[in-house]
Amino acid sequence: MQTIDLNDFMKVELRVGRVLSARAFPEARKPAYVLEVDFGPEIGMRRSSAQITALYGPEELVGRLVVGVVNLAPRQIGPVRSECLVTGFHDAQGRVALCVPDRDVPPGTRLL
């Protein structure tokens, strides 16, 4: 495992956001949703392509808090410009489980 120092870690902007909408992304190569996530007044709304369809339906995602990387360069994924990376962990079957705060915190709060 490669180690990093605190300055390297601080370059990654991990922020809490609230999912405003989630819809199927049929144009994606792998099953995915297009999420619109509110990261608070400083950052605003960001769009993300998220491969989380195995464990979540779009209706259960709306209103949930998620942790996203908001300072990655945007990526064009088919017709969608993905503007943040919603974080998660692969389970034993390879399905992605979201990384989420266990308490309600304001959108835009930075992980430290």
C-alpha positions as CSV (number, residue, x, y, z in Angstrom):
1,M,0.0,0.0,0.0
2,Q,1.3,3.4,-0.9
3,T,1.3,6.0,1.9
4,I,0.4,9.7,1.5
5,D,0.8,12.6,3.8
6,L,-1.9,14.9,5.2
7,N,-1.3,17.5,2.4
8,D,-2.1,14.8,-0.2
9,F,-5.3,13.8,1.6
10,M,-6.4,17.4,2.0
11,K,-6.4,17.8,-1.8
12,V,-9.4,15.5,-2.1
13,E,-12.6,17.3,-1.5
14,L,-14.9,14.7,0.1
15,R,-18.3,16.4,0.8
16,V,-21.7,15.4,2.0
17,G,-24.5,15.8,-0.5
18,R,-28.2,15.1,-0.7
19,V,-29.6,13.2,-3.7
20,L,-32.2,15.4,-5.4
21,S,-33.0,13.0,-8.2
22,A,-32.1,9.6,-9.5
23,R,-33.0,8.1,-12.9
24,A,-31.9,5.1,-15.0
25,F,-29.0,5.7,-17.3
26,P,-29.7,3.2,-20.2
27,E,-26.9,4.6,-22.4
28,A,-24.2,3.6,-19.8
29,R,-22.1,0.5,-20.6
30,K,-22.8,-1.0,-17.1
31,P,-26.0,-0.5,-15.2
32,A,-26.0,2.9,-13.7
33,Y,-28.2,5.8,-12.5
34,V,-27.8,9.5,-13.2
35,L,-27.9,11.3,-9.8
36,E,-28.3,15.0,-9.2
37,V,-26.7,15.8,-5.8
38,D,-27.0,19.0,-3.8
39,F,-23.6,19.8,-2.1
40,G,-24.9,22.9,-0.4
41,P,-24.6,26.6,-1.2
42,E,-20.8,26.8,-1.7
43,I,-20.7,24.0,-4.3
44,G,-24.3,23.6,-5.5
45,M,-25.8,20.8,-7.5
46,R,-23.5,18.2,-9.3
47,R,-24.5,15.4,-11.6
48,S,-23.0,11.9,-11.2
49,S,-23.2,8.6,-13.1
50,A,-23.3,5.9,-10.3
51,Q,-23.1,2.2,-10.7
52,I,-25.2,1.4,-7.7
53,T,-28.2,-0.3,-9.3
54,A,-27.7,-3.7,-7.7
55,L,-28.5,-2.5,-4.2
56,Y,-30.6,0.6,-4.7
57,G,-33.7,1.7,-6.6
58,P,-33.9,5.3,-7.8
59,E,-36.9,6.0,-5.5
60,E,-35.0,5.1,-2.4
61,L,-32.0,7.3,-3.3
62,V,-33.9,10.6,-3.4
63,G,-33.4,12.4,-0.1
64,R,-30.4,10.3,1.0
65,L,-27.1,11.7,2.1
66,V,-24.0,10.5,0.2
67,V,-20.3,11.3,0.3
68,G,-18.9,12.5,-3.0
69,V,-15.5,13.7,-4.3
70,V,-16.4,17.2,-5.8
71,N,-13.0,18.2,-7.1
72,L,-12.3,15.5,-9.7
73,A,-12.2,16.7,-13.3
74,P,-15.6,16.1,-15.0
75,R,-16.0,13.0,-17.2
76,Q,-18.2,12.6,-20.2
77,I,-20.0,9.3,-20.0
78,G,-22.1,9.0,-23.1
79,P,-24.6,11.9,-23.1
80,V,-24.0,12.6,-19.4
81,R,-21.3,14.9,-17.9
82,S,-20.4,13.3,-14.6
83,E,-19.3,16.2,-12.3
84,C,-18.5,14.3,-9.0
85,L,-17.8,10.8,-7.8
86,V,-20.3,9.3,-5.4
87,T,-18.3,7.0,-3.1
88,G,-19.1,3.4,-2.1
89,F,-17.6,0.0,-1.2
90,H,-17.8,-3.3,-3.1
91,D,-19.4,-6.1,-1.1
92,A,-18.5,-9.7,-1.4
93,Q,-20.6,-10.1,-4.5
94,G,-19.1,-7.0,-6.1
95,R,-22.2,-4.8,-5.6
96,V,-21.6,-1.2,-4.6
97,A,-22.8,-0.1,-1.1
98,L,-22.9,3.7,-0.6
99,C,-20.5,5.4,1.8
100,V,-22.9,7.6,3.9
101,P,-22.7,9.6,7.1
102,D,-24.5,7.8,10.0
103,R,-26.1,11.1,11.2
104,D,-27.8,14.0,9.4
105,V,-25.2,16.6,8.5
106,P,-25.6,19.7,6.3
107,P,-25.0,19.3,2.5
108,G,-21.5,20.6,1.7
109,T,-19.9,19.5,5.0
110,R,-16.4,18.4,4.3
111,L,-15.0,15.0,5.5
112,L,-11.9,15.7,7.6
